[in-house]
């Protein structure tokens, strides 16, 4: 099969959950699928510099995402507006007109704008989250009524755009059963299948002692949170940890250090680290593995989010003791038996303090996490499930799609 894969970033380096998912799936599909990749990127220079790493794929093209575009009567969903690109739309149209591909995979509803209304081949839409529900959850975290109302308005606009994209697709791919059910609830006629994230990580994460581990220096227990802090749910979770959870922990254990490990920390988080020696912000690192291994406790204090959290899979796979919110274990049925799950700042703080004081409890929690991880899907299994989706749409042919 010849596949055109449309994404919002180059899948390498895999320093975010979305990039890791695409990297693991695509590299496993390549032996059986001829992949042409088009990225509509917010960091085009960086992505073009890394394109040679994906030489195992076929043609790789990176286009700069344009924010907004021409004025419109109706407002665009924020992610749609951020990923406009006439050049990318033209490249997709050429690939279809030249009959270079047998199917199109669109990774994210906001990129469906680049696919012609009648593409002539089946279209698979991958949704790593149900975004309009995330906007609503984000709105719920706002104390400011004006900001809350603005977030709810964005949720409504995003919901319209998502539903229109789902209806255009021949098949939708969700990451979790919960997200799959949410799509079906809102668009019952859509064919939805689940392709989970996997847990077997390859050497792309880096070796065990890469550059950047100097951040591990220092005394005191280490709490580690891993995430891409350019992603709003992770940035919110980091603020929640520092503002609502750690003051209670520090009141009884002042020597505890918090390491925020991952890509794109904003100025606010960097300023916190600059003024508080107990807070370490690493920025992008070659490998998260040494930070997870060196942690006394892994924390994942997400207040909103969707899909399976790759950071959770990494910590489970390594058998680390984890304290998390219910949002963080979405898509992982039964995880509450292997992860300390608490909802709210005081409850998280109490759990962290209790586990830091009890090394035996941490070891037992880590052992349960490792056993739980052994039963989770692998990336090979996930790639096989995605290949089944492509075979399903290719076998069914192209239906007449409804165009919003």
Legacy VTK file of the C-alpha trace (Angstrom):
# vtk DataFile Version 3.0
C-alpha trace
ASCII
DATASET POLYDATA
POINTS 404 float
0.000 0.000 0.000
1.108 3.566 -0.750
0.160 5.883 2.122
0.209 9.667 2.401
0.698 10.504 6.106
-0.224 14.073 7.051
1.034 15.305 10.435
1.723 18.527 12.349
5.400 17.782 13.035
8.221 15.542 11.995
7.988 12.396 14.159
11.662 12.713 15.098
13.153 13.442 17.566
10.384 11.783 19.612
10.427 14.296 22.483
6.652 14.455 22.929
3.970 11.816 23.270
2.520 12.582 19.848
5.862 12.423 18.068
6.791 9.201 19.843
3.528 7.555 18.829
3.984 8.499 15.182
7.668 7.542 15.174
7.058 4.102 16.674
4.107 3.325 14.402
5.591 4.618 11.145
8.972 2.937 11.554
7.198 -0.380 12.109
4.845 0.103 9.141
7.574 0.939 6.623
8.446 -2.663 5.632
4.874 -3.232 4.428
3.662 0.301 3.635
5.255 2.845 1.288
4.871 6.059 3.323
5.017 9.584 1.949
5.016 12.090 4.818
3.844 15.707 4.739
4.347 17.773 7.914
2.602 21.111 8.484
5.040 22.267 11.122
5.194 25.052 13.690
8.988 24.470 13.840
9.796 23.935 10.137
13.542 24.696 10.293
14.095 22.197 13.100
11.967 19.563 11.399
13.699 19.978 8.025
17.069 19.556 9.742
15.926 16.198 11.137
14.183 14.918 8.003
17.194 12.850 6.887
16.782 10.653 9.971
13.532 9.368 8.464
15.210 8.224 5.252
13.483 4.864 5.673
10.252 6.575 4.649
9.586 7.634 1.090
9.218 11.312 0.251
9.310 13.650 3.312
8.100 17.253 2.934
7.927 19.918 5.650
5.787 23.039 5.247
5.535 25.973 7.636
2.223 26.220 9.456
0.618 29.628 8.975
-1.434 31.122 11.796
-4.846 32.374 10.730
-4.725 32.959 6.978
-7.329 35.003 5.144
-10.120 36.672 7.199
-13.289 34.598 7.541
-16.838 35.360 8.583
-16.892 32.533 11.118
-13.965 32.045 13.527
-11.757 29.017 12.999
-11.025 26.446 15.667
-7.681 27.460 17.218
-5.795 24.391 15.969
-7.252 24.760 12.488
-6.127 28.387 12.370
-2.606 27.505 13.545
-2.114 24.853 10.844
-3.146 26.612 7.650
-0.764 26.236 4.701
-1.592 26.727 1.047
1.665 25.002 0.108
0.769 21.893 2.105
-2.722 21.783 0.598
-1.198 22.020 -2.875
1.275 19.211 -2.097
-1.532 16.922 -0.939
-3.548 17.743 -4.047
-0.557 16.934 -6.293
0.040 13.585 -4.600
-3.603 12.665 -5.153
-3.722 13.993 -8.725
-0.559 12.062 -9.619
-2.094 8.915 -8.099
0.992 8.387 -5.951
-1.015 7.105 -2.976
-3.732 4.561 -2.228
-4.904 6.111 1.056
-4.420 9.210 3.209
-3.799 9.202 6.975
-4.576 12.569 8.608
-3.159 12.801 12.134
-5.403 15.390 13.762
-8.769 16.838 12.700
-7.208 20.264 12.145
-5.187 18.920 9.182
-8.258 17.695 7.316
-8.410 21.196 5.797
-5.546 20.140 3.487
-7.422 17.167 1.983
-9.663 17.916 -1.032
-13.394 17.368 -0.582
-13.272 14.452 -3.043
-9.792 12.935 -2.613
-10.522 9.805 -4.647
-8.869 7.514 -2.066
-9.894 6.421 1.442
-9.067 8.757 4.330
-8.117 7.580 7.836
-8.270 10.223 10.583
-6.134 9.696 13.694
-7.296 11.507 16.835
-4.894 11.380 19.768
-7.415 13.370 21.842
-10.995 14.582 21.596
-9.876 18.174 21.606
-13.119 20.036 22.264
-13.609 18.055 25.466
-10.106 19.109 26.532
-11.048 22.764 25.966
-14.049 22.274 28.266
-11.930 20.655 30.960
-9.372 23.438 30.604
-12.172 25.984 31.036
-13.187 24.286 34.267
-9.734 24.995 35.754
-10.093 28.778 35.272
-11.143 30.902 38.223
-11.552 33.965 35.998
-15.100 33.910 34.524
-14.034 35.885 31.439
-11.229 33.434 30.645
-13.558 30.528 31.361
-16.173 31.856 28.936
-13.519 32.293 26.238
-12.374 28.681 26.694
-15.938 27.402 26.426
-16.356 29.388 23.191
-13.210 27.757 21.789
-14.615 24.371 22.816
-17.796 24.987 20.810
-15.882 26.072 17.697
-13.514 23.110 18.015
-16.418 20.672 18.431
-17.900 21.788 15.097
-14.563 21.386 13.334
-13.892 17.967 14.872
-17.318 16.580 13.991
-16.994 17.821 10.424
-13.591 16.092 10.098
-14.901 12.846 11.622
-17.753 12.792 9.114
-15.363 13.234 6.204
-13.182 10.295 7.213
-13.725 6.724 6.034
-12.383 5.533 9.387
-11.368 7.267 12.627
-8.589 5.980 14.870
-8.689 6.748 18.600
-5.989 5.978 21.172
-8.311 4.876 23.973
-11.687 3.190 24.296
-12.933 6.286 26.140
-12.074 8.584 23.225
-13.517 6.097 20.737
-16.813 6.060 22.612
-16.828 9.862 22.770
-16.497 10.108 18.980
-19.289 7.583 18.433
-21.554 9.381 20.919
-21.306 12.587 18.882
-21.176 11.104 15.358
-22.804 7.644 15.522
-22.347 6.870 11.821
-18.547 7.128 11.970
-16.444 3.941 11.873
-14.080 4.196 14.881
-11.286 1.811 15.858
-8.771 1.950 18.698
-5.010 1.812 18.136
-3.311 2.069 21.551
0.094 3.410 22.448
2.781 0.827 23.212
5.380 0.418 25.928
8.448 -1.141 24.282
10.805 1.790 23.752
13.783 1.613 21.444
17.178 3.327 21.498
15.735 6.571 20.126
15.251 7.630 23.743
19.057 7.693 24.189
21.502 5.758 26.359
21.519 5.616 30.131
24.000 8.460 30.676
23.289 11.140 28.059
24.134 14.814 28.265
21.730 16.641 30.548
21.965 14.327 33.534
23.973 16.979 35.379
20.536 18.170 36.506
20.412 15.105 38.750
23.213 16.433 40.931
22.241 17.522 44.432
20.983 16.119 47.698
17.467 15.329 48.840
14.611 13.167 47.548
13.747 13.668 43.894
10.238 14.024 42.497
10.262 13.783 38.707
7.560 14.943 36.314
8.113 14.232 32.608
6.259 16.036 29.837
6.296 18.288 26.819
5.664 21.628 28.536
4.774 23.300 25.272
1.519 21.315 25.561
-1.031 23.200 27.670
-2.187 20.271 29.894
1.421 19.556 30.928
2.218 23.206 31.627
-0.950 23.452 33.733
-0.016 20.244 35.603
3.447 21.633 36.416
1.941 24.852 37.797
-0.567 22.812 39.801
2.248 20.708 41.243
4.335 23.702 42.288
1.490 25.918 43.501
-1.077 23.536 44.990
0.785 20.351 45.924
4.389 21.046 46.879
3.844 23.719 49.552
2.239 21.064 51.780
5.029 18.581 50.996
7.745 21.151 51.656
6.167 22.104 54.979
7.219 18.702 56.370
10.036 17.729 53.961
11.781 20.953 52.897
14.637 19.139 51.163
12.496 17.537 48.438
13.536 18.558 44.909
11.136 18.746 41.960
12.587 17.975 38.524
10.447 19.061 35.575
11.947 17.071 32.716
11.038 17.640 29.102
10.689 19.838 26.074
9.683 23.509 25.785
9.294 24.768 29.367
7.902 28.292 29.259
9.305 31.447 30.877
7.113 30.988 33.958
8.541 27.560 34.779
12.106 28.667 34.054
11.628 31.656 36.359
10.422 29.369 39.144
13.573 27.289 38.815
15.765 30.395 38.762
14.334 31.615 42.080
13.861 28.322 43.931
16.778 25.861 44.200
14.303 23.078 45.015
12.860 23.313 41.463
14.890 22.068 38.476
13.724 22.645 34.888
15.823 20.645 32.437
14.399 21.538 29.040
14.712 18.911 26.334
16.949 15.976 27.292
18.456 13.209 25.186
16.750 10.558 27.307
14.172 10.639 30.087
15.195 7.157 31.270
17.975 8.238 33.701
15.652 10.798 35.292
12.923 8.214 35.782
15.438 5.741 37.204
16.927 8.300 39.598
13.566 9.519 40.916
12.396 8.605 44.375
8.879 9.147 43.061
7.288 9.911 39.684
4.439 12.432 39.717
1.856 12.995 36.988
-0.556 15.658 38.289
-2.597 16.294 35.126
-5.899 18.103 35.660
-7.106 17.660 32.082
-5.953 15.756 29.026
-6.849 12.848 26.774
-5.449 9.668 25.315
-2.809 7.451 26.902
0.076 9.358 28.472
3.395 8.113 27.086
5.143 9.444 30.186
2.993 7.047 32.231
3.901 4.132 29.961
7.614 4.914 30.296
7.445 5.032 34.086
5.351 1.841 34.269
7.710 0.050 31.906
10.681 0.910 34.126
8.836 -0.203 37.258
8.889 3.168 38.992
6.613 4.221 41.895
4.054 6.697 40.549
1.595 9.155 42.086
-0.937 10.434 39.558
-4.356 11.966 39.083
-7.277 10.059 37.505
-6.707 11.986 34.260
-3.153 10.644 34.047
-4.284 7.002 34.015
-7.003 7.400 31.380
-6.845 4.592 28.850
-5.095 2.260 31.312
-7.827 0.079 32.844
-6.755 -1.375 36.162
-3.842 1.061 36.608
-5.194 2.237 39.967
-3.939 -1.058 41.444
-0.360 -0.263 40.335
-0.301 3.538 40.594
-1.205 5.681 43.601
-4.132 7.658 42.171
-5.335 10.761 44.011
-7.552 13.634 42.909
-6.768 17.137 44.119
-3.801 19.004 45.538
-4.121 18.032 49.231
-4.618 14.357 48.411
-1.613 14.320 46.076
0.526 16.071 48.674
-0.443 13.572 51.366
0.319 10.608 49.097
3.719 12.045 48.107
4.686 12.699 51.721
3.577 9.234 52.813
5.498 7.423 50.070
8.655 9.501 50.541
8.658 8.415 54.175
8.227 4.718 53.295
10.889 3.222 50.971
9.353 -0.258 51.230
5.978 1.056 50.016
7.715 2.748 47.070
9.477 -0.476 46.115
6.227 -2.442 46.299
4.419 0.174 44.195
7.187 0.069 41.579
7.039 -3.724 41.414
3.289 -3.603 40.805
3.827 -1.019 38.065
6.316 -3.281 36.272
3.979 -6.277 36.445
1.108 -4.157 35.129
3.241 -2.903 32.218
3.986 -6.442 31.024
0.325 -6.908 30.066
-0.015 -3.655 28.125
0.093 -3.572 24.301
3.459 -3.285 22.566
4.278 -0.907 19.736
4.423 -3.898 17.379
0.861 -4.779 18.322
-0.224 -1.153 17.920
1.364 -0.934 14.467
-0.399 -4.155 13.498
-3.730 -2.682 14.577
-3.088 0.435 12.485
-2.137 -1.684 9.463
-5.471 -3.493 9.897
-7.220 -0.116 9.670
-5.515 0.641 6.373
-6.411 -2.782 5.009
-10.019 -2.257 6.086
-10.446 1.011 4.185
-8.532 -0.290 1.166
-10.743 -3.382 1.030
-13.941 -1.403 1.445
-13.046 1.127 -1.234
-13.883 4.819 -1.043
-17.371 5.640 0.090
-19.139 8.869 -0.762
-18.222 11.162 2.104
-20.394 13.797 3.640
-18.730 17.187 3.353
-19.386 19.701 6.125
LINES 1 405
404 0 1 2 3 4 5 6 7 8 9 10 11 12 13 14 15 16 17 18 19 20 21 22 23 24 25 26 27 28 29 30 31 32 33 34 35 36 37 38 39 40 41 42 43 44 45 46 47 48 49 50 51 52 53 54 55 56 57 58 59 60 61 62 63 64 65 66 67 68 69 70 71 72 73 74 75 76 77 78 79 80 81 82 83 84 85 86 87 88 89 90 91 92 93 94 95 96 97 98 99 100 101 102 103 104 105 106 107 108 109 110 111 112 113 114 115 116 117 118 119 120 121 122 123 124 125 126 127 128 129 130 131 132 133 134 135 136 137 138 139 140 141 142 143 144 145 146 147 148 149 150 151 152 153 154 155 156 157 158 159 160 161 162 163 164 165 166 167 168 169 170 171 172 173 174 175 176 177 178 179 180 181 182 183 184 185 186 187 188 189 190 191 192 193 194 195 196 197 198 199 200 201 202 203 204 205 206 207 208 209 210 211 212 213 214 215 216 217 218 219 220 221 222 223 224 225 226 227 228 229 230 231 232 233 234 235 236 237 238 239 240 241 242 243 244 245 246 247 248 249 250 251 252 253 254 255 256 257 258 259 260 261 262 263 264 265 266 267 268 269 270 271 272 273 274 275 276 277 278 279 280 281 282 283 284 285 286 287 288 289 290 291 292 293 294 295 296 297 298 299 300 301 302 303 304 305 306 307 308 309 310 311 312 313 314 315 316 317 318 319 320 321 322 323 324 325 326 327 328 329 330 331 332 333 334 335 336 337 338 339 340 341 342 343 344 345 346 347 348 349 350 351 352 353 354 355 356 357 358 359 360 361 362 363 364 365 366 367 368 369 370 371 372 373 374 375 376 377 378 379 380 381 382 383 384 385 386 387 388 389 390 391 392 393 394 395 396 397 398 399 400 401 402 403
